[in-house]
Amino acid sequence: MNTNVHILIGRAVCQLLAKNTPIYETTIADAIAEIFNSEYSGTYDADRAATLNAALKLLTNNSSTGL
């Protein structure tokens, strides 16, 4: 899978967790679309993006070790 896809999915998942919203209230597709649109238009917060990227690294490192 493309690394950019991993980043986009990771950001969407972390955004859902950061908002404290249950998964059933927001679909992953909606969260991905929201993040993509904000990044495409250049309105995203760089600090938040860095935090989400760090969270994605933790998620991928944990999944590669079987956690």
N, CA, C, O and CB atoms as a CASP TS submission, in Angstrom:
PFRMAT TS
TARGET T0000
AUTHOR 0000-0000-0000
METHOD Language model
MODEL 1
PARENT N/A
ATOM      1  N   MET     1       0.842  -1.185   0.000  1.00  0.00           N
ATOM      2  CA  MET     1       0.000   0.000   0.000  1.00  0.00           C
ATOM      3  C   MET     1       0.883   1.242   0.000  1.00  0.00           C
ATOM      4  O   MET     1       1.965   1.247   0.588  1.00  0.00           O
ATOM      5  CB  MET     1      -0.956   0.001   1.220  1.00  0.00           C
ATOM      6  N   ASN     2       0.426   2.267  -0.646  1.00  0.00           N
ATOM      7  CA  ASN     2       1.141   3.527  -0.739  1.00  0.00           C
ATOM      8  C   ASN     2       1.278   4.174   0.646  1.00  0.00           C
ATOM      9  O   ASN     2       0.333   4.161   1.436  1.00  0.00           O
ATOM     10  CB  ASN     2       0.421   4.477  -1.708  1.00  0.00           C
ATOM     11  N   THR     3       2.446   4.733   0.933  1.00  0.00           N
ATOM     12  CA  THR     3       2.690   5.385   2.224  1.00  0.00           C
ATOM     13  C   THR     3       1.715   6.527   2.460  1.00  0.00           C
ATOM     14  O   THR     3       1.261   6.731   3.586  1.00  0.00           O
ATOM     15  CB  THR     3       4.126   5.905   2.296  1.00  0.00           C
ATOM     16  N   ASN     4       1.388   7.275   1.411  1.00  0.00           N
ATOM     17  CA  ASN     4       0.447   8.387   1.564  1.00  0.00           C
ATOM     18  C   ASN     4      -0.918   7.901   2.032  1.00  0.00           C
ATOM     19  O   ASN     4      -1.596   8.590   2.793  1.00  0.00           O
ATOM     20  CB  ASN     4       0.304   9.147   0.247  1.00  0.00           C
ATOM     21  N   VAL     5      -1.319   6.728   1.586  1.00  0.00           N
ATOM     22  CA  VAL     5      -2.593   6.162   2.022  1.00  0.00           C
ATOM     23  C   VAL     5      -2.537   5.843   3.508  1.00  0.00           C
ATOM     24  O   VAL     5      -3.490   6.114   4.239  1.00  0.00           O
ATOM     25  CB  VAL     5      -2.937   4.896   1.211  1.00  0.00           C
ATOM     26  N   HIS     6      -1.416   5.263   3.965  1.00  0.00           N
ATOM     27  CA  HIS     6      -1.255   4.985   5.394  1.00  0.00           C
ATOM     28  C   HIS     6      -1.360   6.273   6.206  1.00  0.00           C
ATOM     29  O   HIS     6      -2.023   6.306   7.243  1.00  0.00           O
ATOM     30  CB  HIS     6       0.097   4.294   5.663  1.00  0.00           C
ATOM     31  N   ILE     7      -0.712   7.320   5.740  1.00  0.00           N
ATOM     32  CA  ILE     7      -0.731   8.595   6.454  1.00  0.00           C
ATOM     33  C   ILE     7      -2.147   9.142   6.521  1.00  0.00           C
ATOM     34  O   ILE     7      -2.595   9.597   7.574  1.00  0.00           O
ATOM     35  CB  ILE     7       0.202   9.613   5.777  1.00  0.00           C
ATOM     36  N   LEU     8      -2.849   9.097   5.401  1.00  0.00           N
ATOM     37  CA  LEU     8      -4.209   9.624   5.363  1.00  0.00           C
ATOM     38  C   LEU     8      -5.139   8.850   6.290  1.00  0.00           C
ATOM     39  O   LEU     8      -5.923   9.451   7.024  1.00  0.00           O
ATOM     40  CB  LEU     8      -4.747   9.586   3.942  1.00  0.00           C
ATOM     41  N   ILE     9      -5.059   7.536   6.263  1.00  0.00           N
ATOM     42  CA  ILE     9      -5.892   6.708   7.139  1.00  0.00           C
ATOM     43  C   ILE     9      -5.516   6.938   8.599  1.00  0.00           C
ATOM     44  O   ILE     9      -6.389   7.066   9.457  1.00  0.00           O
ATOM     45  CB  ILE     9      -5.747   5.212   6.777  1.00  0.00           C
ATOM     46  N   GLY    10      -4.215   6.989   8.880  1.00  0.00           N
ATOM     47  CA  GLY    10      -3.762   7.229  10.252  1.00  0.00           C
ATOM     48  C   GLY    10      -4.240   8.563  10.791  1.00  0.00           C
ATOM     49  O   GLY    10      -4.665   8.659  11.943  1.00  0.00           O
ATOM     50  N   ARG    11      -4.170   9.589   9.961  1.00  0.00           N
ATOM     51  CA  ARG    11      -4.640  10.905  10.395  1.00  0.00           C
ATOM     52  C   ARG    11      -6.134  10.884  10.670  1.00  0.00           C
ATOM     53  O   ARG    11      -6.604  11.482  11.639  1.00  0.00           O
ATOM     54  CB  ARG    11      -4.314  11.966   9.341  1.00  0.00           C
ATOM     55  N   ALA    12      -6.876  10.196   9.820  1.00  0.00           N
ATOM     56  CA  ALA    12      -8.327  10.126  10.020  1.00  0.00           C
ATOM     57  C   ALA    12      -8.664   9.425  11.330  1.00  0.00           C
ATOM     58  O   ALA    12      -9.510   9.890  12.093  1.00  0.00           O
ATOM     59  CB  ALA    12      -8.997   9.397   8.846  1.00  0.00           C
ATOM     60  N   VAL    13      -7.996   8.302  11.584  1.00  0.00           N
ATOM     61  CA  VAL    13      -8.248   7.557  12.821  1.00  0.00           C
ATOM     62  C   VAL    13      -7.872   8.398  14.032  1.00  0.00           C
ATOM     63  O   VAL    13      -8.629   8.467  15.001  1.00  0.00           O
ATOM     64  CB  VAL    13      -7.463   6.231  12.830  1.00  0.00           C
ATOM     65  N   CYS    14      -6.716   9.034  13.984  1.00  0.00           N
ATOM     66  CA  CYS    14      -6.271   9.852  15.115  1.00  0.00           C
ATOM     67  C   CYS    14      -7.182  11.053  15.320  1.00  0.00           C
ATOM     68  O   CYS    14      -7.415  11.469  16.455  1.00  0.00           O
ATOM     69  CB  CYS    14      -4.832  10.321  14.901  1.00  0.00           C
ATOM     70  N   GLN    15      -7.698  11.612  14.230  1.00  0.00           N
ATOM     71  CA  GLN    15      -8.614  12.738  14.356  1.00  0.00           C
ATOM     72  C   GLN    15      -9.897  12.291  15.047  1.00  0.00           C
ATOM     73  O   GLN    15     -10.437  13.014  15.885  1.00  0.00           O
ATOM     74  CB  GLN    15      -8.926  13.346  12.974  1.00  0.00           C
ATOM     75  N   LEU    16     -10.381  11.117  14.703  1.00  0.00           N
ATOM     76  CA  LEU    16     -11.577  10.595  15.366  1.00  0.00           C
ATOM     77  C   LEU    16     -11.323  10.418  16.859  1.00  0.00           C
ATOM     78  O   LEU    16     -12.175  10.745  17.684  1.00  0.00           O
ATOM     79  CB  LEU    16     -12.008   9.255  14.735  1.00  0.00           C
ATOM     80  N   LEU    17     -10.136   9.896  17.202  1.00  0.00           N
ATOM     81  CA  LEU    17      -9.800   9.693  18.607  1.00  0.00           C
ATOM     82  C   LEU    17      -9.620  11.025  19.325  1.00  0.00           C
ATOM     83  O   LEU    17     -10.043  11.180  20.471  1.00  0.00           O
ATOM     84  CB  LEU    17      -8.531   8.851  18.734  1.00  0.00           C
ATOM     85  N   ALA    18      -8.988  11.990  18.649  1.00  0.00           N
ATOM     86  CA  ALA    18      -8.729  13.288  19.262  1.00  0.00           C
ATOM     87  C   ALA    18     -10.020  14.034  19.572  1.00  0.00           C
ATOM     88  O   ALA    18     -10.091  14.774  20.553  1.00  0.00           O
ATOM     89  CB  ALA    18      -7.853  14.130  18.353  1.00  0.00           C
ATOM     90  N   LYS    19     -11.029  13.843  18.749  1.00  0.00           N
ATOM     91  CA  LYS    19     -12.305  14.521  18.969  1.00  0.00           C
ATOM     92  C   LYS    19     -13.154  13.810  20.016  1.00  0.00           C
ATOM     93  O   LYS    19     -14.217  14.300  20.395  1.00  0.00           O
ATOM     94  CB  LYS    19     -13.076  14.623  17.664  1.00  0.00           C
ATOM     95  N   ASN    20     -12.685  12.653  20.482  1.00  0.00           N
ATOM     96  CA  ASN    20     -13.460  11.862  21.445  1.00  0.00           C
ATOM     97  C   ASN    20     -14.831  11.493  20.899  1.00  0.00           C
ATOM     98  O   ASN    20     -15.802  11.408  21.651  1.00  0.00           O
ATOM     99  CB  ASN    20     -13.616  12.627  22.752  1.00  0.00           C
ATOM    100  N   THR    21     -14.909  11.278  19.605  1.00  0.00           N
ATOM    101  CA  THR    21     -16.184  10.900  19.010  1.00  0.00           C
ATOM    102  C   THR    21     -16.194   9.403  18.790  1.00  0.00           C
ATOM    103  O   THR    21     -15.213   8.836  18.311  1.00  0.00           O
ATOM    104  CB  THR    21     -16.433  11.655  17.679  1.00  0.00           C
ATOM    105  N   PRO    22     -17.290   8.762  19.135  1.00  0.00           N
ATOM    106  CA  PRO    22     -17.384   7.328  18.839  1.00  0.00           C
ATOM    107  C   PRO    22     -17.303   7.089  17.334  1.00  0.00           C
ATOM    108  O   PRO    22     -17.773   7.909  16.545  1.00  0.00           O
ATOM    109  CB  PRO    22     -18.697   6.740  19.405  1.00  0.00           C
ATOM    110  N   ILE    23     -16.718   5.984  16.946  1.00  0.00           N
ATOM    111  CA  ILE    23     -16.541   5.662  15.533  1.00  0.00           C
ATOM    112  C   ILE    23     -17.863   5.715  14.784  1.00  0.00           C
ATOM    113  O   ILE    23     -17.904   6.163  13.638  1.00  0.00           O
ATOM    114  CB  ILE    23     -15.909   4.284  15.379  1.00  0.00           C
ATOM    115  N   TYR    24     -18.937   5.267  15.408  1.00  0.00           N
ATOM    116  CA  TYR    24     -20.209   5.194  14.685  1.00  0.00           C
ATOM    117  C   TYR    24     -20.799   6.557  14.361  1.00  0.00           C
ATOM    118  O   TYR    24     -21.702   6.646  13.529  1.00  0.00           O
ATOM    119  CB  TYR    24     -21.199   4.408  15.485  1.00  0.00           C
ATOM    120  N   GLU    25     -20.314   7.626  14.997  1.00  0.00           N
ATOM    121  CA  GLU    25     -20.841   8.960  14.705  1.00  0.00           C
ATOM    122  C   GLU    25     -20.200   9.583  13.472  1.00  0.00           C
ATOM    123  O   GLU    25     -20.810  10.437  12.829  1.00  0.00           O
ATOM    124  CB  GLU    25     -20.635   9.870  15.896  1.00  0.00           C
ATOM    125  N   THR    26     -19.004   9.179  13.136  1.00  0.00           N
ATOM    126  CA  THR    26     -18.304   9.702  11.970  1.00  0.00           C
ATOM    127  C   THR    26     -17.678   8.535  11.232  1.00  0.00           C
ATOM    128  O   THR    26     -16.960   7.733  11.830  1.00  0.00           O
ATOM    129  CB  THR    26     -17.226  10.755  12.373  1.00  0.00           C
ATOM    130  N   THR    27     -17.942   8.435   9.955  1.00  0.00           N
ATOM    131  CA  THR    27     -17.343   7.348   9.196  1.00  0.00           C
ATOM    132  C   THR    27     -15.896   7.687   8.868  1.00  0.00           C
ATOM    133  O   THR    27     -15.529   8.858   8.775  1.00  0.00           O
ATOM    134  CB  THR    27     -18.142   7.073   7.907  1.00  0.00           C
ATOM    135  N   ILE    28     -15.087   6.663   8.696  1.00  0.00           N
ATOM    136  CA  ILE    28     -13.689   6.874   8.317  1.00  0.00           C
ATOM    137  C   ILE    28     -13.618   7.647   7.004  1.00  0.00           C
ATOM    138  O   ILE    28     -12.776   8.532   6.850  1.00  0.00           O
ATOM    139  CB  ILE    28     -12.942   5.521   8.190  1.00  0.00           C
ATOM    140  N   ALA    29     -14.492   7.319   6.062  1.00  0.00           N
ATOM    141  CA  ALA    29     -14.488   8.013   4.769  1.00  0.00           C
ATOM    142  C   ALA    29     -14.735   9.508   4.941  1.00  0.00           C
ATOM    143  O   ALA    29     -14.098  10.321   4.271  1.00  0.00           O
ATOM    144  CB  ALA    29     -15.548   7.414   3.838  1.00  0.00           C
ATOM    145  N   ASP    30     -15.653   9.880   5.834  1.00  0.00           N
ATOM    146  CA  ASP    30     -15.920  11.300   6.078  1.00  0.00           C
ATOM    147  C   ASP    30     -14.703  11.989   6.687  1.00  0.00           C
ATOM    148  O   ASP    30     -14.354  13.103   6.297  1.00  0.00           O
ATOM    149  CB  ASP    30     -17.137  11.467   7.002  1.00  0.00           C
ATOM    150  N   ALA    31     -14.061  11.324   7.643  1.00  0.00           N
ATOM    151  CA  ALA    31     -12.882  11.908   8.285  1.00  0.00           C
ATOM    152  C   ALA    31     -11.740  12.056   7.294  1.00  0.00           C
ATOM    153  O   ALA    31     -11.052  13.076   7.290  1.00  0.00           O
ATOM    154  CB  ALA    31     -12.436  11.052   9.472  1.00  0.00           C
ATOM    155  N   ILE    32     -11.532  11.041   6.449  1.00  0.00           N
ATOM    156  CA  ILE    32     -10.479  11.117   5.439  1.00  0.00           C
ATOM    157  C   ILE    32     -10.774  12.255   4.469  1.00  0.00           C
ATOM    158  O   ILE    32      -9.873  13.016   4.115  1.00  0.00           O
ATOM    159  CB  ILE    32     -10.349   9.776   4.679  1.00  0.00           C
ATOM    160  N   ALA    33     -12.011  12.377   4.042  1.00  0.00           N
ATOM    161  CA  ALA    33     -12.382  13.445   3.109  1.00  0.00           C
ATOM    162  C   ALA    33     -12.142  14.819   3.727  1.00  0.00           C
ATOM    163  O   ALA    33     -11.645  15.726   3.060  1.00  0.00           O
ATOM    164  CB  ALA    33     -13.853  13.307   2.691  1.00  0.00           C
ATOM    165  N   GLU    34     -12.494  14.967   4.997  1.00  0.00           N
ATOM    166  CA  GLU    34     -12.300  16.251   5.682  1.00  0.00           C
ATOM    167  C   GLU    34     -10.815  16.617   5.762  1.00  0.00           C
ATOM    168  O   GLU    34     -10.438  17.757   5.491  1.00  0.00           O
ATOM    169  CB  GLU    34     -12.907  16.198   7.097  1.00  0.00           C
ATOM    170  N   ILE    35      -9.978  15.648   6.133  1.00  0.00           N
ATOM    171  CA  ILE    35      -8.539  15.896   6.235  1.00  0.00           C
ATOM    172  C   ILE    35      -7.960  16.199   4.860  1.00  0.00           C
ATOM    173  O   ILE    35      -7.185  17.143   4.704  1.00  0.00           O
ATOM    174  CB  ILE    35      -7.819  14.685   6.865  1.00  0.00           C
ATOM    175  N   PHE    36      -8.334  15.400   3.860  1.00  0.00           N
ATOM    176  CA  PHE    36      -7.819  15.613   2.510  1.00  0.00           C
ATOM    177  C   PHE    36      -8.187  17.008   2.010  1.00  0.00           C
ATOM    178  O   PHE    36      -7.341  17.718   1.466  1.00  0.00           O
ATOM    179  CB  PHE    36      -8.363  14.541   1.550  1.00  0.00           C
ATOM    180  N   ASN    37      -9.429  17.394   2.192  1.00  0.00           N
ATOM    181  CA  ASN    37      -9.876  18.704   1.709  1.00  0.00           C
ATOM    182  C   ASN    37      -9.155  19.845   2.410  1.00  0.00           C
ATOM    183  O   ASN    37      -8.805  20.837   1.771  1.00  0.00           O
ATOM    184  CB  ASN    37     -11.376  18.850   1.903  1.00  0.00           C
ATOM    185  N   SER    38      -8.927  19.721   3.719  1.00  0.00           N
ATOM    186  CA  SER    38      -8.223  20.787   4.434  1.00  0.00           C
ATOM    187  C   SER    38      -6.760  20.857   4.020  1.00  0.00           C
ATOM    188  O   SER    38      -6.206  21.951   3.908  1.00  0.00           O
ATOM    189  CB  SER    38      -8.327  20.575   5.944  1.00  0.00           C
ATOM    190  N   GLU    39      -6.123  19.707   3.791  1.00  0.00           N
ATOM    191  CA  GLU    39      -4.732  19.718   3.356  1.00  0.00           C
ATOM    192  C   GLU    39      -4.615  20.218   1.921  1.00  0.00           C
ATOM    193  O   GLU    39      -3.688  20.958   1.590  1.00  0.00           O
ATOM    194  CB  GLU    39      -4.124  18.320   3.479  1.00  0.00           C
ATOM    195  N   TYR    40      -5.553  19.814   1.074  1.00  0.00           N
ATOM    196  CA  TYR    40      -5.531  20.231  -0.331  1.00  0.00           C
ATOM    197  C   TYR    40      -5.701  21.745  -0.446  1.00  0.00           C
ATOM    198  O   TYR    40      -5.072  22.382  -1.290  1.00  0.00           O
ATOM    199  CB  TYR    40      -6.638  19.509  -1.129  1.00  0.00           C
ATOM    200  N   SER    41      -6.548  22.314   0.399  1.00  0.00           N
ATOM    201  CA  SER    41      -6.788  23.754   0.347  1.00  0.00           C
ATOM    202  C   SER    41      -5.748  24.540   1.154  1.00  0.00           C
ATOM    203  O   SER    41      -5.729  25.770   1.109  1.00  0.00           O
ATOM    204  CB  SER    41      -8.187  24.066   0.864  1.00  0.00           C
ATOM    205  N   GLY    42      -4.892  23.837   1.888  1.00  0.00           N
ATOM    206  CA  GLY    42      -3.827  24.493   2.643  1.00  0.00           C
ATOM    207  C   GLY    42      -4.290  25.121   3.946  1.00  0.00           C
ATOM    208  O   GLY    42      -3.642  26.036   4.454  1.00  0.00           O
ATOM    209  N   THR    43      -5.399  24.646   4.494  1.00  0.00           N
ATOM    210  CA  THR    43      -5.929  25.238   5.724  1.00  0.00           C
ATOM    211  C   THR    43      -5.657  24.400   6.963  1.00  0.00           C
ATOM    212  O   THR    43      -6.152  24.719   8.044  1.00  0.00           O
ATOM    213  CB  THR    43      -7.404  25.449   5.587  1.00  0.00           C
ATOM    214  N   TYR    44      -4.878  23.335   6.824  1.00  0.00           N
ATOM    215  CA  TYR    44      -4.625  22.477   7.988  1.00  0.00           C
ATOM    216  C   TYR    44      -3.585  23.103   8.908  1.00  0.00           C
ATOM    217  O   TYR    44      -2.816  23.970   8.493  1.00  0.00           O
ATOM    218  CB  TYR    44      -4.160  21.081   7.540  1.00  0.00           C
ATOM    219  N   ASP    45      -3.567  22.659  10.147  1.00  0.00           N
ATOM    220  CA  ASP    45      -2.637  23.136  11.160  1.00  0.00           C
ATOM    221  C   ASP    45      -1.385  22.263  11.118  1.00  0.00           C
ATOM    222  O   ASP    45      -1.470  21.054  11.338  1.00  0.00           O
ATOM    223  CB  ASP    45      -3.289  23.116  12.579  1.00  0.00           C
ATOM    224  N   ALA    46      -0.234  22.855  10.840  1.00  0.00           N
ATOM    225  CA  ALA    46       1.010  22.097  10.697  1.00  0.00           C
ATOM    226  C   ALA    46       1.389  21.368  11.985  1.00  0.00           C
ATOM    227  O   ALA    46       1.871  20.237  11.931  1.00  0.00           O
ATOM    228  CB  ALA    46       2.142  23.025  10.279  1.00  0.00           C
ATOM    229  N   ASP    47       1.178  21.997  13.136  1.00  0.00           N
ATOM    230  CA  ASP    47       1.498  21.341  14.409  1.00  0.00           C
ATOM    231  C   ASP    47       0.607  20.124  14.630  1.00  0.00           C
ATOM    232  O   ASP    47       1.067  19.076  15.083  1.00  0.00           O
ATOM    233  CB  ASP    47       1.344  22.328  15.579  1.00  0.00           C
ATOM    234  N   ARG    48      -0.664  20.278  14.307  1.00  0.00           N
ATOM    235  CA  ARG    48      -1.581  19.148  14.459  1.00  0.00           C
ATOM    236  C   ARG    48      -1.208  18.031  13.491  1.00  0.00           C
ATOM    237  O   ARG    48      -1.271  16.853  13.843  1.00  0.00           O
ATOM    238  CB  ARG    48      -3.040  19.595  14.227  1.00  0.00           C
ATOM    239  N   ALA    49      -0.821  18.399  12.272  1.00  0.00           N
ATOM    240  CA  ALA    49      -0.411  17.391  11.299  1.00  0.00           C
ATOM    241  C   ALA    49       0.803  16.623  11.809  1.00  0.00           C
ATOM    242  O   ALA    49       0.880  15.406  11.640  1.00  0.00           O
ATOM    243  CB  ALA    49      -0.100  18.044   9.941  1.00  0.00           C
ATOM    244  N   ALA    50       1.750  17.317  12.429  1.00  0.00           N
ATOM    245  CA  ALA    50       2.931  16.654  12.975  1.00  0.00           C
ATOM    246  C   ALA    50       2.544  15.698  14.100  1.00  0.00           C
ATOM    247  O   ALA    50       3.091  14.600  14.198  1.00  0.00           O
ATOM    248  CB  ALA    50       3.942  17.691  13.485  1.00  0.00           C
ATOM    249  N   THR    51       1.609  16.110  14.942  1.00  0.00           N
ATOM    250  CA  THR    51       1.142  15.249  16.024  1.00  0.00           C
ATOM    251  C   THR    51       0.463  14.005  15.475  1.00  0.00           C
ATOM    252  O   THR    51       0.687  12.901  15.971  1.00  0.00           O
ATOM    253  CB  THR    51       0.182  16.010  16.938  1.00  0.00           C
ATOM    254  N   LEU    52      -0.364  14.179  14.452  1.00  0.00           N
ATOM    255  CA  LEU    52      -1.050  13.045  13.851  1.00  0.00           C
ATOM    256  C   LEU    52      -0.059  12.107  13.170  1.00  0.00           C
ATOM    257  O   LEU    52      -0.224  10.888  13.218  1.00  0.00           O
ATOM    258  CB  LEU    52      -2.096  13.527  12.848  1.00  0.00           C
ATOM    259  N   ASN    53       0.968  12.669  12.537  1.00  0.00           N
ATOM    260  CA  ASN    53       1.990  11.819  11.919  1.00  0.00           C
ATOM    261  C   ASN    53       2.733  11.005  12.972  1.00  0.00           C
ATOM    262  O   ASN    53       3.036   9.832  12.751  1.00  0.00           O
ATOM    263  CB  ASN    53       2.984  12.671  11.117  1.00  0.00           C
ATOM    264  N   ALA    54       3.028  11.621  14.116  1.00  0.00           N
ATOM    265  CA  ALA    54       3.700  10.895  15.194  1.00  0.00           C
ATOM    266  C   ALA    54       2.811   9.771  15.713  1.00  0.00           C
ATOM    267  O   ALA    54       3.289   8.673  15.998  1.00  0.00           O
ATOM    268  CB  ALA    54       4.076  11.853  16.343  1.00  0.00           C
ATOM    269  N   ALA    55       1.513  10.050  15.833  1.00  0.00           N
ATOM    270  CA  ALA    55       0.583   9.012  16.277  1.00  0.00           C
ATOM    271  C   ALA    55       0.516   7.879  15.264  1.00  0.00           C
ATOM    272  O   ALA    55       0.437   6.709  15.638  1.00  0.00           O
ATOM    273  CB  ALA    55      -0.814   9.602  16.503  1.00  0.00           C
ATOM    274  N   LEU    56       0.548   8.226  13.982  1.00  0.00           N
ATOM    275  CA  LEU    56       0.532   7.195  12.941  1.00  0.00           C
ATOM    276  C   LEU    56       1.760   6.303  13.055  1.00  0.00           C
ATOM    277  O   LEU    56       1.659   5.085  12.908  1.00  0.00           O
ATOM    278  CB  LEU    56       0.469   7.837  11.542  1.00  0.00           C
ATOM    279  N   LYS    57       2.921   6.902  13.315  1.00  0.00           N
ATOM    280  CA  LYS    57       4.139   6.098  13.473  1.00  0.00           C
ATOM    281  C   LYS    57       3.992   5.122  14.637  1.00  0.00           C
ATOM    282  O   LYS    57       4.413   3.969  14.541  1.00  0.00           O
ATOM    283  CB  LYS    57       5.365   7.009  13.695  1.00  0.00           C
ATOM    284  N   LEU    58       3.398   5.582  15.730  1.00  0.00           N
ATOM    285  CA  LEU    58       3.166   4.683  16.863  1.00  0.00           C
ATOM    286  C   LEU    58       2.219   3.558  16.475  1.00  0.00           C
ATOM    287  O   LEU    58       2.445   2.403  16.834  1.00  0.00           O
ATOM    288  CB  LEU    58       2.601   5.459  18.060  1.00  0.00           C
ATOM    289  N   LEU    59       1.159   3.889  15.745  1.00  0.00           N
ATOM    290  CA  LEU    59       0.199   2.869  15.319  1.00  0.00           C
ATOM    291  C   LEU    59       0.850   1.831  14.414  1.00  0.00           C
ATOM    292  O   LEU    59       0.631   0.632  14.580  1.00  0.00           O
ATOM    293  CB  LEU    59      -0.980   3.520  14.599  1.00  0.00           C
ATOM    294  N   THR    60       1.650   2.292  13.456  1.00  0.00           N
ATOM    295  CA  THR    60       2.260   1.347  12.518  1.00  0.00           C
ATOM    296  C   THR    60       3.350   0.534  13.189  1.00  0.00           C
ATOM    297  O   THR    60       3.530  -0.637  12.856  1.00  0.00           O
ATOM    298  CB  THR    60       2.832   2.084  11.311  1.00  0.00           C
ATOM    299  N   ASN    61       4.084   1.124  14.129  1.00  0.00           N
ATOM    300  CA  ASN    61       5.107   0.364  14.850  1.00  0.00           C
ATOM    301  C   ASN    61       4.469  -0.704  15.719  1.00  0.00           C
ATOM    302  O   ASN    61       4.979  -1.821  15.803  1.00  0.00           O
ATOM    303  CB  ASN    61       5.970   1.296  15.710  1.00  0.00           C
ATOM    304  N   ASN    62       3.348  -0.371  16.371  1.00  0.00           N
ATOM    305  CA  ASN    62       2.654  -1.346  17.210  1.00  0.00           C
ATOM    306  C   ASN    62       2.069  -2.471  16.377  1.00  0.00           C
ATOM    307  O   ASN    62       2.113  -3.629  16.790  1.00  0.00           O
ATOM    308  CB  ASN    62       1.554  -0.669  18.016  1.00  0.00           C
ATOM    309  N   SER    63       1.525  -2.156  15.220  1.00  0.00           N
ATOM    310  CA  SER    63       0.907  -3.198  14.403  1.00  0.00           C
ATOM    311  C   SER    63       1.957  -4.114  13.793  1.00  0.00           C
ATOM    312  O   SER    63       1.683  -5.289  13.548  1.00  0.00           O
ATOM    313  CB  SER    63       0.053  -2.575  13.301  1.00  0.00           C
ATOM    314  N   SER    64       3.151  -3.598  13.545  1.00  0.00           N
ATOM    315  CA  SER    64       4.183  -4.446  12.956  1.00  0.00           C
ATOM    316  C   SER    64       4.764  -5.423  13.972  1.00  0.00           C
ATOM    317  O   SER    64       5.369  -6.427  13.596  1.00  0.00           O
ATOM    318  CB  SER    64       5.294  -3.590  12.373  1.00  0.00           C
ATOM    319  N   THR    65       4.581  -5.129  15.268  1.00  0.00           N
ATOM    320  CA  THR    65       5.077  -6.041  16.300  1.00  0.00           C
ATOM    321  C   THR    65       3.987  -6.964  16.808  1.00  0.00           C
ATOM    322  O   THR    65       4.204  -7.750  17.731  1.00  0.00           O
ATOM    323  CB  THR    65       5.663  -5.258  17.456  1.00  0.00           C
ATOM    324  N   GLY    66       2.808  -6.865  16.200  1.00  0.00           N
ATOM    325  CA  GLY    66       1.723  -7.752  16.582  1.00  0.00           C
ATOM    326  C   GLY    66       0.871  -7.246  17.722  1.00  0.00           C
ATOM    327  O   GLY    66       0.042  -7.988  18.247  1.00  0.00           O
ATOM    328  N   LEU    67       1.059  -5.975  18.125  1.00  0.00           N
ATOM    329  CA  LEU    67       0.253  -5.415  19.216  1.00  0.00           C
ATOM    330  C   LEU    67      -1.038  -4.860  18.696  1.00  0.00           C
ATOM    331  O   LEU    67      -1.846  -4.347  19.470  1.00  0.00           O
ATOM    332  CB  LEU    67       1.016  -4.331  19.956  1.00  0.00           C
TER
END
